[in-house]
Amino acid sequence: MSQDLVINLGQQALWLAVQVAAPMMGLALAVGLVVSILQATTQINEQTLAFAPKVLAVLGALVFFGPWMLTSLLNFTVRLLGNLGAYVR
């Protein structure tokens, strides 16, 4: 197993991790921004008001994007394990 192959596999794994996490992180960021603007305009400083909508948004994103995320992870795993013989050489 060469260094280039290990680096390539690591890059693929990191890129997949970014792709899988991006929908949930983006939605949490957007909801957090909206809640922060709402808190700034109304001067409400309740911490649970900032936390609860983000949790619900991330759970909704997980339900909506979950099948795609699982398919992406399974495809990567199948491809990795399918080429395991070539990687060992």
N, C-alpha and C positions, 0 to 999 in steps of 0.2 A: 504494500500500500504506500503510494508515494505521497510526498508532502502536498503536491498540487491537488491530488484527489481529496485529501483530508480537508484542505482549505476550501475546496469547492463544495464539499458536503456541508461544512460548517456555514458557509455563506448561504447555501440553499436553506438550511435549517433556520438560520436567523431571519432570512427574508420571509420564510413561511410564518415564523412567529410574529413578525411585524404585520403581515397581511391578515393573520387570524385575529390579532388583538386590535387592529385599526378600527373596525366598526364600533366596537364597544368603547374604546377610548375616545373616538371622535364624538360619539353620542353623549358620553359623560362630560366631555369638554363643552359641547354645545348647551346641554342642560345646565351645567354649572355656570356658564356665562349668562344665560337667561335668568337664572335664580339670583346671581350676584347683581345684575342690573335691577331686578325687582327689589332686592333688599336695599340697594343703594337709593332707589327712588322713594321707597316707603319708609326707610330708616328702621327696618325690622332687623334685629341682629340675633335671630334665633338660629342656633347651630343645626338643629334637626331639620330646619327648612332647607338648608343647603345640602344636607346629606341624604335625606329620604328620596327626593326626586331623582338624584343621580343613581341611587341603588335600583329604583324602579326602572329607570331608563336602561341601565346595563342589563337587568333581567329581561326586559323586553327585547333588547338587541340580541341577547343570547338565544331567546326563543325564535326570533326572526332569522338570524344569521347562523344559528346552530347547525342546521343540516349542511350548509355550505362549508362551515368550519370543519365539521366532522369529515366530510368528503375530502377536503383538502388535506387534512392530516392523514387520513387513511391512504390516499393516493401516494403521498410522500413515503409513508411507511411501507406500503406494498412495493414501491419502486426501490426503496432502500434494501429491503429484505430480498427482493427478486434479484438484485445485482450483487448480493453478498458474496457469491462465489468469485465474481470478478474483482471485488474489493480485496479479497484475501490474497490473491496472487500478487 
